[in-house]
Amino acid sequence: YRCDKMFVTDALQEMLVEHNVYGLVVLDRRDANIAILKGKTIIPLKKTHSEVPGKHRSGGQSAQRFARLIEGAAKNHFKKISEHMKEQFMPYGNNLKGIILGGPGITINDFMNKDYLTGDIKKKIIGTKDLSYTGEFGLQELLDKSQDLLAEEEVAQEKEIMNGFFTTFRDNPKKVAYGEKEIRKVLEMNAVDTLLLSESVAEEK
């Protein structure tokens, strides 16, 4: 921090900000909500509603024509959701660690197995969950049911970082430091790209 008439801690606060996010999407054939999970907080981004007709058709409409109207409106709804997902999620770039979809199982399968999602978004999807709700309740239900996916993702990320450490240690050991004394030395030299700390390290250190 910088000491002036007041403590300026902007740089420290920036270090504490959770930059990585997960995308959350809950949908059915009538509604969809798009949000991000930042840390433990759900931040709503977009809400959309379809023009899928209700269960009762207007007078003079045949059952087949009514079914086509419903199917056409559902397709437009899914296309709109896909567009909103790309619009809302792509700006996060590499900070977007994954997307989780939730909704009625049949609807999710229909949405996933058709060509609504672009490749960039589809490859970010880490799982789906069968839900009872949409809207804000649905987002919370999706988060509650996705703890297993989020835990697996965290473990996978930690494993990837450790593999990178061991690979560098094997191929170019001069670029690796370990032990408190050595690490303090390279920190003072501002020569650290990635710092790994064991959970067993005492906080006062």
Disulfide bonds with the S-S distance in Angstrom:
none
